[in-house]
Amino acid sequence: MRPLLLLLTCLALLASHSRQVAPPPVDTFLLLAAFDPDQAAEAEAIVLENWDDSYASMLIELHRFVQGVWIERRIIEILEEGTGQKLGHDPDRWWDWIWRTDPGTHPDYADFKAALYEYLDPRFAEYFDYDPPAAIRLDEIRWGGVPQDGIPPLDHPKMITAAEAEYMDDDNVIFGVALDGDIRAYPKRILAWHEMFKDSIAGEHYTGVYCTLCGTMILYRSAFDGVHHELGTSGFLYRSNKLMYDHATKSLWSTFAGAPAVGPLVGRGISLEPRYVVTTTWEEWRRRHPETLVLSLDTGHERDYREGVAYRDYFATDRLMFTVPELDDRLDNKDEVLVLRFAEAPGEQLAIEVDFLARNRVYHDVLGGREFVALTDRSGASRVYESAGRRFTQWDGDSAVIDESGERWTVEEGALTGPAAERLERLPAHRAFWFGWYARYPETRLVRR
């Protein structure tokens, strides 16, 4: 190509590129909340002139934090004019439209979240700065209303003996952990205020995370491939499920998956190992384990630790505090299910209605090729064990279960032990509210009445 023709071609390409509409910078969207009417009007003109439906998530996220009715009205008017949707001032209706239509996101959406949430807590910016790798949609990450570790985790909390735990009543709900002879009870009435404990159990460090909104308590080994991950409460949620963060990299972690979801650790194959935990009553746990330790009320924090005080209004209704993209009406939102997922079959999940298990106290099933049996006692507590082809037909609800050949197996926390010292190991399982589990794993299989 001749030099002059080449030059003209390049200039034409540059001119064409300059005419392409570029998304407004992040600061333009933030200026929509400005008290200076001139600044706000200029920002509004730029946004509407360059409108793309992918801007909707930024505007509705900004709408939550603006001050002044007229600013709120301005943002909604821009949303309605830009999208053509007349959804008013209800943010849940806008989020529902965004998630259903999936209009995409502004290329600097992560920077927008960093800049916006930095005003609430400067530490929040570290989660979103520099467009971090993400395994989940950033527009589904919602602020939970607290700063980083604003719901303070319990770090190696004080434990007392069962005899010393005079504050506990028989019907109090506890999360029971029994590993290698180390037996502990973590009362729901305390964890509802802290949502996480970090503790040494049987000489190993564990992180217990309780998501009050999803009704789930999961116990994780804190180390993966020899690397310890010190976790905390991020202040954010994904599909109404608590997101943790690690102190070292500020990556956000999924509670249900025990794996990084946003940040530098995404894509490295990190997944914390869940251990078994049982939800039961203090009376039943103490009967089985009179030597148990239990959390002391001396947590270092001033809270009303009476049973049922924390989240009383939330637990009393089927309404959600934070909307999710999709619900399933086969069960009520907050019906409890026992849920299972195994590392060897990450694409398969199972939810079993708790009421179903209460009527089927010996229940056999298969997940990811692994056969198991769920045993549910008189308190409603379910424990899951591998069955390895054996069928169990009778259970006394306490310490003995009989297989179809008539052999008696001893029910222990860690395993079923057979007459010839065979062991069928305990498997990780935990409870959850149906809506929360389904929101995270909509492909889950459900067993119900």
Backbone torsions as a table, in degrees:
resi	resn	phi	psi	omega
1	MET	NA	136.1	179.7
2	ARG	-64.6	150.2	-177.3
3	PRO	-55.8	-42.4	-177.6
4	LEU	-67.2	-42.3	179.4
5	LEU	-64.2	-39.6	178.0
6	LEU	-62.0	-42.7	-179.8
7	LEU	-63.4	-44.6	-179.6
8	LEU	-64.4	-37.7	178.4
9	THR	-63.6	-43.7	179.2
10	CYS	-63.1	-42.6	179.8
11	LEU	-64.2	-38.8	178.8
12	ALA	-63.9	-41.5	178.2
13	LEU	-64.0	-41.8	179.0
14	LEU	-63.5	-41.9	179.8
15	ALA	-64.4	-39.9	178.4
16	SER	-63.1	-42.2	-179.9
17	HIS	-64.4	-38.5	-177.5
18	SER	-68.3	-22.6	179.9
19	ARG	-83.9	-13.0	179.1
20	GLN	-68.6	140.2	-178.2
21	VAL	-74.1	123.4	177.6
22	ALA	-100.5	141.2	178.4
23	PRO	-60.6	139.8	176.6
24	PRO	-60.1	148.2	178.7
25	PRO	-66.7	163.4	-177.2
26	VAL	-56.1	-41.5	-177.7
27	ASP	-58.2	-31.7	-179.9
28	THR	-61.4	-42.4	179.8
29	PHE	-67.7	-39.1	179.4
30	LEU	-65.1	-31.3	-180.0
31	LEU	-70.6	-14.2	174.9
32	LEU	-62.6	-21.7	179.1
33	ALA	-94.9	7.4	-176.8
34	ALA	-69.3	145.2	175.8
35	PHE	-78.2	-21.0	176.9
36	ASP	-73.9	112.4	-175.5
37	PRO	-62.6	-30.6	179.6
38	ASP	-68.7	-45.2	177.7
39	GLN	-61.0	-45.4	-178.7
40	ALA	-63.7	-41.8	-179.4
41	ALA	-65.1	-39.7	178.7
42	GLU	-65.0	-41.8	178.4
43	ALA	-64.2	-41.7	179.7
44	GLU	-60.6	-43.6	-179.5
45	ALA	-62.2	-41.2	-179.2
46	ILE	-66.0	-44.4	-178.5
47	VAL	-63.2	-47.7	-178.0
48	LEU	-68.3	-36.7	179.1
49	GLU	-63.3	-32.7	-177.9
50	ASN	-107.7	22.9	-167.4
51	TRP	-55.6	139.2	169.6
52	ASP	-143.4	142.2	-177.2
53	ASP	-61.2	-18.6	178.3
54	SER	-66.2	-13.9	178.8
55	TYR	-76.9	-14.2	-172.3
56	ALA	-59.4	-40.5	-178.4
57	SER	-63.3	-34.9	179.1
58	MET	-67.4	-42.2	-177.0
59	LEU	-69.3	-42.3	-178.3
60	ILE	-73.0	-28.5	175.2
61	GLU	-69.7	-40.6	177.1
62	LEU	-65.6	-37.5	-177.0
63	HIS	-55.2	-33.1	-177.2
64	ARG	-63.5	-25.6	-169.5
65	PHE	-113.3	-3.6	-176.9
66	VAL	-73.2	155.3	178.8
67	GLN	-115.2	128.5	-179.6
68	GLY	112.2	125.9	-177.5
69	VAL	-61.2	-38.5	-177.2
70	TRP	-68.6	-29.9	175.9
71	ILE	-71.7	-42.4	176.7
72	GLU	-58.4	-44.7	-179.0
73	ARG	-62.5	-40.7	-179.8
74	ARG	-60.1	-44.9	-177.2
75	ILE	-65.8	-41.7	178.7
76	ILE	-65.1	-39.5	178.3
77	GLU	-62.8	-40.2	176.9
78	ILE	-63.9	-44.3	178.1
79	LEU	-58.0	-47.6	-176.5
80	GLU	-68.3	-39.1	178.2
81	GLU	-67.9	-42.5	-176.9
82	GLY	-68.8	-44.1	-174.7
83	THR	-90.5	-22.6	-174.2
84	GLY	80.1	5.4	179.8
85	GLN	-96.2	137.0	178.3
86	LYS	-108.5	80.8	-173.8
87	LEU	-109.2	0.0	173.4
88	GLY	67.9	-151.5	-171.4
89	HIS	-97.9	8.3	179.9
90	ASP	-85.3	108.4	-176.9
91	PRO	-63.2	-31.0	-179.3
92	ASP	-63.8	-35.2	177.9
93	ARG	-66.6	-37.4	178.0
94	TRP	-68.6	-43.7	178.5
95	TRP	-62.5	-40.6	179.0
96	ASP	-60.1	-43.0	178.8
97	TRP	-64.3	-43.3	-179.9
98	ILE	-61.1	-46.9	-176.7
99	TRP	-71.2	-30.8	179.0
100	ARG	-74.1	-40.7	-175.1
101	THR	-90.6	-20.4	179.3
102	ASP	47.9	66.1	-176.9
103	PRO	-78.6	5.2	-177.5
104	GLY	86.7	-176.1	180.0
105	THR	-135.5	154.6	174.2
106	HIS	-55.4	140.1	-177.5
107	PRO	-60.3	-21.7	178.4
108	ASP	-108.6	29.8	-176.8
109	TYR	-60.7	-39.0	179.0
110	ALA	-61.8	-41.8	177.3
111	ASP	-63.7	-36.6	176.7
112	PHE	-60.9	-46.9	179.5
113	LYS	-62.7	-40.2	178.9
114	ALA	-61.4	-45.7	-178.0
115	ALA	-68.4	-40.2	-178.3
116	LEU	-67.2	-49.1	-173.5
117	TYR	-80.5	-14.9	174.4
118	GLU	-60.9	-30.1	177.8
119	TYR	-65.1	-29.4	-179.2
120	LEU	-83.7	-41.3	178.8
121	ASP	-155.6	114.6	-177.3
122	PRO	-52.7	-26.7	-178.8
123	ARG	-71.5	-20.6	-179.7
124	PHE	-63.0	-30.7	-177.1
125	ALA	-58.7	-30.8	-176.6
126	GLU	-64.8	-23.5	179.8
127	TYR	-70.9	-30.5	-168.6
128	PHE	-118.7	-10.2	-178.3
129	ASP	-58.9	147.1	171.0
130	TYR	64.1	33.5	173.2
131	ASP	47.1	67.2	-173.4
132	PRO	-69.0	154.8	172.5
133	PRO	-58.4	145.2	-177.7
134	ALA	-142.4	136.3	175.7
135	ALA	-99.1	-2.5	178.9
136	ILE	-133.2	164.2	178.6
137	ARG	-72.7	129.7	-179.5
138	LEU	-67.0	-28.4	-178.7
139	ASP	-76.0	-4.9	173.7
140	GLU	-97.5	2.2	176.7
141	ILE	-90.3	114.7	-175.6
142	ARG	-112.9	145.4	176.2
143	TRP	-75.0	133.7	-176.8
144	GLY	-86.9	-4.5	175.9
145	GLY	101.2	5.2	-179.4
146	VAL	-131.8	155.9	174.7
147	PRO	-73.9	176.0	177.3
148	GLN	-56.8	127.3	-176.8
149	ASP	56.0	25.8	175.0
150	GLY	-67.0	-25.5	165.1
151	ILE	-98.2	99.2	-165.4
152	PRO	-73.8	122.7	174.8
153	PRO	-63.5	152.6	174.0
154	LEU	-90.8	120.2	-176.3
155	ASP	-106.0	109.9	-175.8
156	HIS	47.0	61.2	-175.6
157	PRO	-67.7	158.4	179.2
158	LYS	-69.2	132.8	178.0
159	MET	-113.9	148.1	177.6
160	ILE	-129.8	168.5	179.3
161	THR	-77.3	164.5	178.7
162	ALA	-60.4	-38.5	-179.8
163	ALA	-64.7	-30.7	-179.5
164	GLU	-80.6	-15.3	-173.7
165	ALA	-84.3	62.0	-177.7
166	GLU	-68.1	-17.5	-179.8
167	TYR	-74.5	-16.0	-175.8
168	MET	-84.9	137.1	172.5
169	ASP	-103.6	157.0	-174.2
170	ASP	-56.7	-37.4	-175.0
171	ASP	-88.6	4.4	178.0
172	ASN	-64.6	139.2	179.4
173	VAL	-82.1	132.7	176.9
174	ILE	-129.6	157.0	171.3
175	PHE	-104.6	113.1	-173.7
176	GLY	-96.3	133.4	179.0
177	VAL	-126.2	128.7	177.2
178	ALA	-138.4	103.4	-177.3
179	LEU	-128.0	119.9	175.6
180	ASP	49.2	44.1	175.8
181	GLY	85.0	-6.5	176.6
182	ASP	-94.6	112.6	-170.0
183	ILE	-118.1	124.8	-173.3
184	ARG	-141.1	149.3	176.1
185	ALA	-121.4	128.7	178.3
186	TYR	-114.3	101.5	-175.4
187	PRO	-65.1	136.6	176.6
188	LYS	-58.9	-35.8	-177.3
189	ARG	-61.2	-25.6	176.9
190	ILE	-91.8	-46.8	-176.3
191	LEU	-65.6	-24.3	178.2
192	ALA	-61.3	-23.3	178.4
193	TRP	-91.3	-12.5	-173.1
194	HIS	-124.7	-29.0	172.7
195	GLU	62.1	1.8	178.5
196	MET	-163.1	139.8	168.3
197	PHE	-130.9	147.8	175.5
198	LYS	-123.4	119.9	-168.7
199	ASP	-147.8	157.3	172.8
200	SER	-97.0	119.7	-179.0
201	ILE	-125.4	124.4	-178.5
202	ALA	53.2	37.4	175.7
203	GLY	79.5	9.7	-179.1
204	GLU	-128.6	147.5	-178.4
205	HIS	-84.8	132.0	179.7
206	TYR	-128.6	153.0	172.2
207	THR	-119.1	120.0	175.1
208	GLY	-103.9	124.7	-177.1
209	VAL	-121.9	125.1	-179.4
210	TYR	-115.0	112.9	176.4
211	CYS	-93.5	105.3	-177.9
212	THR	-62.4	-38.6	-176.1
213	LEU	-65.8	-33.0	-179.1
214	CYS	-100.6	-3.0	176.4
215	GLY	65.4	34.9	-174.0
216	THR	-129.1	138.9	176.1
217	MET	-121.7	121.8	-178.2
218	ILE	-127.5	137.3	178.0
219	LEU	-107.9	124.3	-179.2
220	TYR	-119.4	142.1	163.3
221	ARG	-64.1	133.2	-173.8
222	SER	-80.1	-14.6	-178.2
223	ALA	-107.5	146.4	174.2
224	PHE	-134.3	125.9	-177.2
225	ASP	50.8	40.6	176.1
226	GLY	81.2	-1.0	179.9
227	VAL	-104.2	123.6	179.0
228	HIS	-81.4	134.4	177.9
229	HIS	-114.0	110.3	178.5
230	GLU	-84.6	114.0	-172.6
231	LEU	-107.0	156.4	177.1
232	GLY	-145.2	-177.1	-179.9
233	THR	-92.8	117.5	-173.1
234	SER	-72.5	-30.0	-172.1
235	GLY	96.6	-3.1	-177.2
236	PHE	-118.6	162.4	-178.8
237	LEU	-128.6	152.3	170.2
238	TYR	-125.8	116.4	-177.0
239	ARG	52.1	45.1	176.8
240	SER	67.3	15.6	179.5
241	ASN	-113.0	134.6	-176.7
242	LYS	-54.3	132.3	170.6
243	LEU	-102.7	128.3	174.7
244	MET	-91.3	172.3	171.6
245	TYR	-139.3	153.1	176.0
246	ASP	-101.9	143.9	-174.0
247	HIS	-66.4	-30.1	-172.7
248	ALA	-75.9	-45.9	-172.8
249	THR	-115.3	-8.4	-176.7
250	LYS	62.6	25.0	171.5
251	SER	-70.9	146.9	174.0
252	LEU	-89.7	138.9	-175.5
253	TRP	-120.1	140.3	174.4
254	SER	-75.6	131.6	176.4
255	THR	-69.0	-47.3	-177.9
256	PHE	-63.7	-39.6	-175.3
257	ALA	-89.8	-21.3	-175.9
258	GLY	64.3	33.0	-174.1
259	ALA	-139.7	154.2	177.1
260	PRO	-62.1	137.8	-179.1
261	ALA	-116.0	-28.6	177.5
262	VAL	-144.7	134.0	175.2
263	GLY	121.3	-174.8	-172.8
264	PRO	-60.3	-24.3	-176.3
265	LEU	-86.6	-6.6	179.9
266	VAL	-64.1	136.6	176.5
267	GLY	86.2	6.1	-179.1
268	ARG	-98.5	6.5	177.2
269	GLY	76.1	18.8	-178.8
270	ILE	-83.2	128.7	176.7
271	SER	-152.8	113.3	-177.9
272	LEU	-67.3	146.0	-178.2
273	GLU	-83.1	122.3	175.7
274	PRO	-78.3	145.2	173.8
275	ARG	-114.8	167.8	-175.5
276	TYR	-78.9	145.3	177.1
277	VAL	-146.3	147.9	-178.2
278	VAL	-123.5	138.6	174.8
279	THR	-97.6	118.7	-175.6
280	THR	-151.1	-171.0	178.0
281	THR	-98.3	157.0	178.5
282	TRP	-60.9	-40.0	-179.7
283	GLU	-59.4	-48.2	-176.9
284	GLU	-69.2	-41.1	179.9
285	TRP	-65.0	-43.2	-179.8
286	ARG	-66.8	-35.1	177.5
287	ARG	-63.7	-43.9	-179.9
288	ARG	-72.4	-34.1	-172.7
289	HIS	-134.3	74.4	-179.0
290	PRO	-61.9	-19.2	-179.7
291	GLU	-88.1	4.9	-175.5
292	THR	-61.3	149.3	166.6
293	LEU	-94.3	159.2	-179.4
294	VAL	-146.1	151.3	179.5
295	LEU	-57.4	139.2	172.7
296	SER	-83.7	152.8	173.0
297	LEU	-70.6	-13.9	178.4
298	ASP	-81.4	79.4	-176.3
299	THR	-95.5	-9.6	-173.6
300	GLY	88.0	3.5	-179.9
301	HIS	-129.4	148.6	177.4
302	GLU	-95.2	107.4	179.0
303	ARG	-141.0	159.4	173.3
304	ASP	-88.5	95.3	-172.5
305	TYR	-87.6	16.5	177.6
306	ARG	-65.7	151.1	-178.4
307	GLU	-59.0	129.6	173.2
308	GLY	80.8	2.7	-177.3
309	VAL	-75.0	-51.2	-177.9
310	ALA	-67.1	131.9	176.9
311	TYR	60.5	27.7	-177.6
312	ARG	-56.8	-48.6	-177.6
313	ASP	-64.8	-37.8	-179.3
314	TYR	-66.0	-45.3	-178.3
315	PHE	-70.8	-19.2	-174.8
316	ALA	-80.5	-11.8	-178.6
317	THR	-129.8	172.0	177.5
318	ASP	-95.0	3.8	-178.6
319	ARG	-76.3	151.6	178.6
320	LEU	-97.0	152.8	174.9
321	MET	-85.9	-33.0	179.0
322	PHE	-131.4	127.9	-178.0
323	THR	-68.0	156.4	178.2
324	VAL	-126.9	161.4	-175.2
325	PRO	-61.9	-31.3	-174.1
326	GLU	-152.6	138.8	175.0
327	LEU	-116.1	161.7	178.9
328	ASP	-129.5	121.7	-172.6
329	ASP	-90.3	13.7	174.8
330	ARG	-64.8	-27.5	172.2
331	LEU	-132.9	161.2	172.5
332	ASP	-66.1	156.4	-175.1
333	ASN	-51.7	-46.3	-172.9
334	LYS	-104.0	17.4	168.6
335	ASP	-62.0	140.1	-177.4
336	GLU	-87.2	139.6	175.5
337	VAL	-129.4	148.5	170.4
338	LEU	-90.5	126.1	-172.1
339	VAL	-119.2	146.7	-179.3
340	LEU	-138.0	142.1	168.7
341	ARG	-153.7	135.9	-175.7
342	PHE	-113.6	144.5	-175.9
343	ALA	-59.5	-33.6	-177.0
344	GLU	-75.4	-11.6	177.8
345	ALA	-139.3	67.1	-173.9
346	PRO	-63.8	-19.1	-178.9
347	GLY	-84.0	-2.6	-179.2
348	GLU	-115.8	138.1	176.7
349	GLN	-138.1	154.6	-178.9
350	LEU	-138.4	136.2	173.7
351	ALA	-125.2	129.6	179.7
352	ILE	-119.7	124.2	-179.0
353	GLU	-58.9	131.6	-178.4
354	VAL	-62.1	-39.1	178.5
355	ASP	-64.1	-34.7	176.2
356	PHE	-62.6	-43.5	-179.2
357	LEU	-67.3	-31.7	178.2
358	ALA	-64.0	-26.8	178.9
359	ARG	-96.8	-13.6	179.0
360	ASN	-127.1	78.9	-168.6
361	ARG	-71.7	-17.0	170.4
362	VAL	-121.1	110.9	-175.0
363	TYR	-130.0	125.4	179.4
364	HIS	-103.9	145.1	177.1
365	ASP	-162.4	179.3	179.5
366	VAL	-136.0	136.7	175.3
367	LEU	-138.8	125.3	179.9
368	GLY	59.1	31.5	-179.8
369	GLY	82.5	-3.5	-178.8
370	ARG	-100.1	121.0	177.7
371	GLU	-81.4	140.7	-179.1
372	PHE	-147.1	164.5	173.9
373	VAL	-128.6	136.0	175.9
374	ALA	-106.3	125.3	178.3
375	LEU	-110.4	125.6	-177.2
376	THR	-117.0	124.3	-175.7
377	ASP	-90.8	-175.3	-173.7
378	ARG	-67.9	-20.1	177.3
379	SER	-81.9	-7.7	-175.3
380	GLY	92.1	1.0	-179.7
381	ALA	-77.0	134.4	-179.8
382	SER	-113.5	136.5	174.4
383	ARG	-123.4	138.8	-175.2
384	VAL	-115.2	132.1	-180.0
385	TYR	-129.8	149.3	171.5
386	GLU	-65.1	147.3	-179.3
387	SER	-113.5	-21.7	173.2
388	ALA	50.5	43.5	176.0
389	GLY	88.6	-9.3	179.0
390	ARG	-84.4	147.8	176.3
391	ARG	-115.4	131.2	179.2
392	PHE	-107.0	137.5	-172.0
393	THR	-115.7	-24.9	-176.9
394	GLN	-137.7	148.4	175.2
395	TRP	-147.4	135.0	179.8
396	ASP	-83.1	3.7	179.7
397	GLY	76.8	6.1	-176.2
398	ASP	-135.6	-87.6	-169.2
399	SER	-120.4	-2.3	-176.0
400	ALA	-135.2	137.3	175.6
401	VAL	-132.2	141.4	-174.6
402	ILE	-110.5	132.3	177.5
403	ASP	-89.6	175.7	-172.0
404	GLU	-67.6	-15.3	176.4
405	SER	-91.2	0.6	178.3
406	GLY	91.7	0.4	-179.6
407	GLU	-77.6	143.6	-177.7
408	ARG	-96.3	129.8	177.8
409	TRP	-115.7	142.0	179.2
410	THR	-90.1	130.0	-179.7
411	VAL	-90.7	113.6	176.2
412	GLU	-120.3	167.9	179.9
413	GLU	-63.5	-38.8	-173.7
414	GLY	-89.1	-19.4	-174.9
415	ALA	-171.9	163.9	164.3
416	LEU	-93.4	129.2	-177.5
417	THR	-112.9	125.0	-177.1
418	GLY	-88.0	174.4	-177.2
419	PRO	-63.9	-25.2	178.7
420	ALA	-103.3	27.4	179.1
421	ALA	67.6	17.4	173.0
422	GLU	-65.9	150.4	179.2
423	ARG	-126.6	132.3	170.7
424	LEU	-113.6	111.6	-167.3
425	GLU	-72.6	150.0	174.0
426	ARG	-70.0	142.6	-178.4
427	LEU	-113.9	149.2	179.4
428	PRO	-68.7	131.1	175.7
429	ALA	-155.9	152.3	179.6
430	HIS	-153.8	166.0	178.6
431	ARG	-88.0	160.5	174.7
432	ALA	-159.3	157.3	168.0
433	PHE	-72.4	141.2	-176.8
434	TRP	-55.5	-45.5	-175.4
435	PHE	-61.2	-39.4	-176.7
436	GLY	-68.6	-43.5	179.1
437	TRP	-66.1	-44.3	-179.7
438	TYR	-65.2	-37.9	179.6
439	ALA	-61.4	-37.3	-179.8
440	ARG	-82.3	-37.0	-176.9
441	TYR	-129.8	73.8	-176.8
442	PRO	-65.0	-16.2	178.9
443	GLU	-86.5	2.9	-175.8
444	THR	-59.9	147.1	171.8
445	ARG	-86.2	138.0	-178.1
446	LEU	-116.5	132.2	171.9
447	VAL	-112.3	125.3	-177.8
448	ARG	-147.3	175.9	-178.5
449	ARG	-64.6	NA	NA
